């Protein structure tokens, strides 16, 4: 499995490094600066690595509300920040520009990311209106940029939207694998930080074949061993933050507690 080759462990934990609001974002204050955002990102990156995570996904999570067509200043800001962090990144890393798969691929090419995660397929409705993806353009951009080794993590179900036409998750998974070539599948709860249903993960895993399945939201130190029984790894963000709250900063102690339990699971396959 490619994940073992990339991350060096079974059932890797990919930490989410949530960048603070960037220039142009509504939450970016007049007194803020790109240097401050970068400094905060560096501190959180070091805390995640100190705590022992296996990989890190850098995303513009505080660019709320997310743009359907990302502003150039956001792409430029993320390129600046990732470039500034490169010497400190000691584990495999990926990037994600929320709701913008093509821009995510371009950013990955520019900064040398090993993987990306996004909602690459499907048509959805949510608070941001209608979202219609174009996986053909994404795959062709990846090909044109020569990113043969870049791994694509597909969201089977996005956190903040629902399919315009409801279909069984098994049918979605099979079609996604046959038509769209995902390297891994991410199964989500109803929103960021919301626990993903074990039954839903299991239904995807039963039809995914050799394609790895990741729990995408809601993993905590208390439930991670249970989640890993159903999947091949996890993407974790909120659980690593102070008091387990999205808006807070990462704490190395919380990361270490979480990863200690993951290592125990790997060693004993139980907790």
C-alpha positions as CSV (number, residue, x, y, z in Angstrom):
1,X,0.0,0.0,0.0
2,X,1.4,3.4,-1.0
3,X,0.6,4.9,2.4
4,X,3.1,2.6,4.1
5,X,5.8,3.7,1.6
6,X,5.0,7.4,2.1
7,X,4.4,7.6,5.8
8,X,6.5,4.7,7.0
9,X,3.7,3.2,9.2
10,X,0.5,1.3,9.1
11,X,-2.7,3.3,9.6
12,X,-1.0,6.8,9.4
13,X,-2.4,9.9,11.2
14,X,-2.3,12.9,8.9
15,X,-2.5,16.1,11.0
16,X,-4.4,19.1,9.7
17,X,-2.4,22.3,9.9
18,X,-5.2,25.0,9.7
19,X,-3.7,28.2,8.5
20,X,-5.1,31.3,10.2
21,X,-7.0,33.8,8.1
22,X,-5.0,35.0,5.1
23,X,-4.9,38.4,3.4
24,X,-8.2,39.1,1.7
25,X,-10.1,36.8,4.1
26,X,-13.0,38.3,6.2
27,X,-11.3,37.1,9.4
28,X,-8.0,38.7,8.5
29,X,-7.7,41.8,10.7
30,X,-6.1,45.1,9.7
31,X,-3.4,44.6,12.4
32,X,-2.6,41.1,11.1
33,X,0.3,40.3,8.8
34,X,1.4,37.4,6.7
35,X,4.5,37.1,8.9
36,X,2.2,36.5,11.9
37,X,0.2,33.9,10.1
38,X,3.5,32.1,9.1
39,X,4.9,32.3,12.7
40,X,1.7,30.7,14.1
41,X,1.8,28.0,11.4
42,X,5.4,27.3,12.3
43,X,4.6,26.9,16.0
44,X,1.7,24.6,15.2
45,X,3.8,22.5,12.7
46,X,6.5,22.0,15.3
47,X,3.9,21.0,17.9
48,X,2.4,18.5,15.6
49,X,5.8,17.0,14.7
50,X,6.9,17.0,18.3
51,X,3.7,15.1,19.2
52,X,4.6,12.4,16.6
53,X,2.1,12.7,13.8
54,X,2.9,10.8,10.6
55,X,2.1,13.5,8.0
56,X,0.6,17.0,7.8
57,X,-1.9,18.6,5.4
58,X,-1.7,22.4,5.2
59,X,-5.0,24.0,4.5
60,X,-6.6,27.5,4.4
61,X,-9.2,26.4,7.0
62,X,-9.8,29.9,8.3
63,X,-10.6,31.4,4.9
64,X,-14.3,31.4,5.9
65,X,-16.6,31.6,4.1
66,X,-14.8,29.6,1.4
67,X,-14.6,30.9,-2.1
68,X,-15.8,28.8,-5.1
69,X,-13.1,30.4,-7.2
70,X,-10.2,31.1,-4.9
71,X,-8.6,34.6,-5.0
72,X,-5.1,34.8,-6.3
73,X,-3.9,36.4,-3.1
74,X,-4.9,33.2,-1.2
75,X,-2.9,31.0,-3.5
76,X,0.1,33.4,-3.3
77,X,-0.2,33.5,0.5
78,X,-0.3,29.8,0.9
79,X,2.7,29.4,-1.4
80,X,4.6,32.0,0.7
81,X,3.8,30.3,3.9
82,X,4.5,26.7,2.8
83,X,7.8,28.0,1.3
84,X,8.7,29.6,4.6
85,X,7.9,26.3,6.5
86,X,9.8,23.9,4.1
87,X,13.0,23.7,6.2
88,X,10.9,22.9,9.3
89,X,8.8,20.2,7.7
90,X,10.3,16.8,8.6
91,X,7.4,14.5,7.6
92,X,5.4,14.0,4.4
93,X,3.2,16.9,3.7
94,X,0.2,17.8,1.5
95,X,-1.8,20.9,0.7
96,X,-5.5,21.8,0.3
97,X,-7.1,25.0,-0.9
98,X,-10.7,24.4,0.3
99,X,-13.3,24.0,-2.5
100,X,-10.7,24.6,-5.2
101,X,-9.2,21.3,-6.5
102,X,-7.5,22.8,-9.5
103,X,-5.8,25.5,-7.4
104,X,-4.8,22.8,-5.0
105,X,-3.0,20.8,-7.7
106,X,-1.2,24.0,-8.9
107,X,-0.1,24.8,-5.3
108,X,1.1,21.2,-4.8
109,X,3.2,21.5,-8.0
110,X,4.7,24.8,-6.8
111,X,5.6,23.7,-3.3
112,X,6.5,20.0,-3.9
113,X,3.7,18.5,-1.8
114,X,3.4,14.7,-1.8
115,X,-0.4,14.5,-1.5
116,X,-3.5,16.6,-1.7
117,X,-7.1,16.2,-0.3
118,X,-10.2,17.8,-1.8
119,X,-13.8,17.3,-2.9
120,X,-12.8,16.2,-6.4
121,X,-16.0,14.6,-7.6
122,X,-19.8,15.1,-7.5
123,X,-22.3,17.9,-7.3
124,X,-23.4,19.2,-4.0
125,X,-25.7,21.8,-2.3
126,X,-24.8,23.5,1.0
127,X,-24.5,26.9,2.7
128,X,-22.3,28.1,-0.1
129,X,-24.9,27.2,-2.8
130,X,-24.3,24.7,-5.6
131,X,-20.9,23.1,-6.1
132,X,-20.2,21.2,-9.4
133,X,-16.8,19.6,-9.6
134,X,-14.8,18.8,-12.7
135,X,-12.6,15.8,-12.1
136,X,-11.6,15.5,-15.7
137,X,-9.9,18.9,-15.5
138,X,-8.1,18.0,-12.3
139,X,-6.7,14.7,-13.6
140,X,-5.6,16.4,-16.8
141,X,-3.9,19.3,-14.9
142,X,-2.1,16.8,-12.7
143,X,-0.9,15.0,-15.9
144,X,0.1,18.2,-17.6
145,X,2.2,19.2,-14.6
146,X,4.0,15.9,-14.5
147,X,2.8,15.1,-11.0
148,X,2.8,11.3,-11.5
149,X,3.8,10.7,-7.8
150,X,1.3,13.2,-6.3
151,X,-1.4,11.2,-4.3
152,X,-5.0,12.4,-4.4
153,X,-7.2,11.9,-1.4
154,X,-10.8,12.1,-2.4
155,X,-13.7,13.0,-0.1
156,X,-16.4,10.5,-0.6
157,X,-18.8,12.7,1.2
158,X,-18.0,16.4,1.8
159,X,-18.5,17.7,5.4
160,X,-20.7,20.7,4.6
161,X,-22.8,19.6,1.7
162,X,-25.0,16.8,0.4
163,X,-25.2,15.2,-3.0
164,X,-27.8,16.8,-5.3
165,X,-29.1,13.3,-6.1
166,X,-28.9,10.9,-3.3
167,X,-27.2,7.6,-4.0
168,X,-26.0,4.7,-1.9
169,X,-22.5,5.4,-0.6
170,X,-21.4,2.0,-2.0
171,X,-22.4,3.0,-5.5
172,X,-20.6,6.4,-5.2
173,X,-17.5,4.6,-4.0
174,X,-17.4,2.1,-6.8
175,X,-18.1,4.7,-9.5
176,X,-15.4,7.0,-8.0
177,X,-12.8,4.3,-8.1
178,X,-13.7,3.1,-11.6
179,X,-13.9,6.5,-13.3
180,X,-11.7,8.9,-11.3
181,X,-8.6,7.0,-10.0
182,X,-8.5,8.1,-6.3
183,X,-5.4,7.1,-4.3
184,X,-7.4,7.1,-1.1
185,X,-11.0,7.8,0.1
186,X,-11.9,10.1,2.9
187,X,-15.2,9.5,4.8
188,X,-16.6,12.4,6.8
189,X,-19.1,13.3,9.4
190,X,-21.6,16.1,9.0
191,X,-19.1,18.9,9.6
192,X,-15.4,19.5,10.5
193,X,-14.8,18.0,14.0
194,X,-18.0,15.9,13.8
195,X,-17.5,12.2,14.4
196,X,-17.7,10.0,11.3
197,X,-20.1,7.1,11.6
198,X,-18.3,3.7,11.9
199,X,-21.0,2.1,9.8
200,X,-20.4,4.5,7.0
201,X,-16.7,3.9,7.0
202,X,-17.3,0.2,7.0
203,X,-19.7,0.4,4.0
204,X,-17.1,2.3,2.0
205,X,-14.3,-0.1,3.1
206,X,-16.3,-3.1,2.0
207,X,-16.3,-2.0,-1.6
208,X,-13.1,0.0,-1.9
209,X,-10.8,-2.9,-2.8
210,X,-7.2,-1.9,-2.6
211,X,-7.9,1.8,-2.3
212,X,-7.2,3.0,1.3
213,X,-10.0,4.5,3.3
214,X,-9.4,7.3,5.8
215,X,-11.6,8.6,8.6
216,X,-11.8,12.3,7.7
217,X,-13.5,14.0,10.7
218,X,-14.2,13.6,14.4
219,X,-11.3,11.4,15.6
220,X,-10.3,12.0,19.2
221,X,-7.9,10.4,21.7
222,X,-10.9,8.6,23.1
223,X,-12.2,7.1,19.9
224,X,-9.2,6.8,17.6
225,X,-8.5,3.1,18.4
226,X,-12.1,2.2,17.6
227,X,-11.9,4.2,14.3
228,X,-8.7,2.5,13.2
229,X,-10.5,-0.8,13.4
230,X,-12.6,0.3,10.5
231,X,-10.2,2.3,8.3
232,X,-6.6,2.5,7.0
233,X,-5.7,5.8,8.7
234,X,-7.2,9.2,9.7
235,X,-7.1,12.9,9.0
236,X,-7.1,14.8,12.4
237,X,-7.3,18.5,13.1
238,X,-9.6,19.7,15.9
239,X,-8.6,17.0,18.4
240,X,-5.1,18.4,18.5
241,X,-6.2,21.8,19.6
242,X,-6.5,23.3,23.0
243,X,-9.8,22.0,24.6
244,X,-10.6,20.2,21.4
245,X,-12.0,23.4,19.9
246,X,-11.6,24.3,16.2
247,X,-10.7,28.0,16.8
248,X,-7.8,27.2,19.2
249,X,-4.2,26.4,18.6
250,X,-2.5,23.0,18.5
251,X,-1.0,21.8,21.8
252,X,1.9,19.3,21.6
253,X,0.7,17.6,24.8
254,X,-2.7,16.7,23.2
255,X,-0.9,15.5,20.0
256,X,1.4,13.3,22.1
257,X,-1.5,11.8,24.1
258,X,-3.4,11.0,20.8
259,X,-0.3,9.5,19.1
260,X,0.6,7.5,22.1
261,X,-2.7,5.7,21.8
262,X,-2.2,5.2,18.1
263,X,1.2,3.7,18.7
264,X,-0.3,1.4,21.3
265,X,-3.0,0.4,18.8
266,X,-0.4,-0.4,16.2
267,X,1.7,-2.4,18.6
268,X,-1.2,-4.4,20.2
269,X,-4.0,-3.8,17.7
270,X,-6.1,-2.9,20.7
271,X,-6.3,-0.1,23.4
